[in-house]
Amino acid sequence: MAALTCKLYFGSYLSRTMSATFQLIAAHPVLDFVNTLDNRFIDAGPTELLCGYADLLRFAQQAGLMDAKRAGALARRRNSAAAVRALATALELREALAAFLYGSWTSARPPSGEIIKALERQFLEAEGHKELVWNSRLSDQDGTSRVDWEWGRFETKPEFPIWVLAQSAARLLTSTAMNRVHMCHSETCRWLFLDTSKNHTRRWCDMKVCGNRMKARSFHARRVG
């Protein structure tokens, strides 16, 4: 079995250079999340981009799933046993999503019951960590306030980034947007992305990287062929 390489990142959680940490090109945070296991299909073995709980927080913040204040507060617990368990659960969610999207959706094969159950457990776990609150911000036009579901006290738990990812994944997998989930045509990449192009003809995760590389290879093949 090929070895797993762990790529480490450095710097402060609240650094203004955080945008350089992850390459978010998928047009959806859940697909970017799956892409955090890079080089998934190459012989040399994959590269892990979530090497610690700190990286999970960086990803969640950069993907717009939590703000800097919440990420900073959770970062203070990054070495706790709860944070270690949370990272393991996050990676389980990621790989269940990868199995569903690569092995089931992109190949048009039905997902196994085991994969469905694994995702169901994570989705239900996330939904079970919200609390019903009276929210005056959601007033109807007649001025009547109503209750709403919010994360509330659960935002302080190390598992919070997993729950917001699971909730986002549940929305994606049960939506018509799944019809536009594709993987990069580069065999050495195969990152997932949501095709938001006008004609739904996007082929590459990033035209500047994989697209140009494949175009150059095709040009070279024509020249020497």
Backbone hydrogen bonds, N-H to C=O, Kabsch-Sander energy under -0.5 kcal/mol:
donor,donor_aa,acceptor,acceptor_aa,energy
5,T,3,A,-0.6
5,T,46,P,-2.6
7,K,5,T,-0.6
7,K,48,E,-2.9
8,L,6,C,-0.7
15,S,12,S,-1.2
18,M,15,S,-1.3
20,A,17,T,-2.0
21,T,18,M,-2.1
22,F,18,M,-0.5
24,L,22,F,-1.1
25,I,23,Q,-1.0
32,D,28,H,-2.2
33,F,29,P,-2.0
34,V,30,V,-2.0
35,N,31,L,-1.8
36,T,33,F,-1.6
37,L,34,V,-1.4
38,D,36,T,-0.8
38,D,47,T,-2.5
40,R,37,L,-0.5
42,I,39,N,-1.2
45,G,42,I,-1.4
47,T,38,D,-3.0
48,E,5,T,-4.3
48,E,46,P,-0.5
49,L,36,T,-2.3
51,C,49,L,-0.8
55,D,52,G,-0.7
56,L,52,G,-1.5
57,L,53,Y,-2.1
58,R,54,A,-2.2
59,F,55,D,-2.8
60,A,56,L,-2.5
61,Q,57,L,-2.5
62,Q,58,R,-2.9
63,A,59,F,-2.6
64,G,61,Q,-1.6
65,L,60,A,-2.7
66,M,60,A,-0.9
71,A,67,D,-2.3
72,G,68,A,-2.6
73,A,69,K,-1.9
74,L,70,R,-2.3
75,A,71,A,-1.9
76,R,72,G,-0.8
76,R,73,A,-0.7
77,R,74,L,-1.9
78,R,75,A,-1.7
80,S,77,R,-1.9
84,V,80,S,-1.8
85,R,81,A,-2.3
86,A,82,A,-2.2
87,L,83,A,-2.3
88,A,84,V,-1.9
89,T,85,R,-2.2
90,A,86,A,-2.4
91,L,87,L,-2.3
92,E,88,A,-1.8
93,L,89,T,-2.3
94,R,90,A,-2.5
95,E,91,L,-2.4
96,A,92,E,-2.0
97,L,93,L,-2.4
98,A,94,R,-2.5
99,A,95,E,-2.3
100,F,96,A,-2.0
101,L,97,L,-3.0
102,Y,98,A,-2.9
103,G,98,A,-0.7
103,G,99,A,-0.9
104,S,99,A,-0.5
104,S,100,F,-1.1
105,W,100,F,-2.6
106,T,101,L,-2.6
108,A,105,W,-1.1
109,R,104,S,-1.4
116,I,112,S,-2.1
117,K,113,G,-2.4
118,A,114,E,-2.1
119,L,115,I,-2.3
120,E,116,I,-2.7
121,R,117,K,-2.5
122,Q,118,A,-1.6
123,F,119,L,-2.7
124,L,120,E,-2.7
125,E,121,R,-2.1
126,A,122,Q,-1.9
127,E,123,F,-2.1
128,G,124,L,-1.6
129,H,126,A,-1.7
130,K,127,E,-0.6
131,E,150,E,-3.1
133,V,131,E,-0.5
133,V,148,D,-2.9
135,N,133,V,-0.6
135,N,146,R,-2.1
136,S,134,W,-0.6
138,L,135,N,-1.3
139,S,136,S,-0.7
140,D,144,T,-2.1
143,G,140,D,-2.1
145,S,143,G,-0.6
146,R,135,N,-1.0
148,D,133,V,-2.9
150,E,131,E,-2.3
154,F,151,W,-2.2
155,E,152,G,-1.7
156,T,153,R,-1.5
157,K,154,F,-1.4
160,F,157,K,-2.1
162,I,159,E,-0.9
163,W,159,E,-1.9
164,V,160,F,-2.1
165,L,161,P,-1.7
166,A,162,I,-2.9
167,Q,163,W,-2.4
168,S,164,V,-2.0
169,A,165,L,-2.5
170,A,166,A,-2.5
171,R,167,Q,-1.9
172,L,168,S,-2.1
173,L,169,A,-2.9
174,T,170,A,-1.2
175,S,172,L,-1.8
178,M,175,S,-1.3
179,N,176,T,-1.8
180,R,177,A,-2.3
181,V,178,M,-1.4
182,H,180,R,-0.6
182,H,193,F,-2.7
184,C,191,W,-3.0
185,H,203,R,-2.3
187,E,185,H,-0.5
189,C,186,S,-1.7
190,R,186,S,-1.1
193,F,182,H,-2.6
194,L,26,A,-3.0
195,D,180,R,-3.4
195,D,193,F,-0.6
196,T,194,L,-1.0
200,H,197,S,-0.9
209,V,206,D,-1.2
210,C,206,D,-0.9
211,G,206,D,-1.7
212,N,207,M,-1.9
213,R,209,V,-1.9
214,M,210,C,-2.6
215,K,211,G,-2.2
216,A,212,N,-2.3
217,R,213,R,-2.0
218,S,214,M,-2.3
219,F,215,K,-2.4
220,H,216,A,-2.4
221,A,217,R,-2.5
222,R,218,S,-2.0
223,R,219,F,-1.9
224,V,220,H,-2.1
225,G,221,A,-1.4
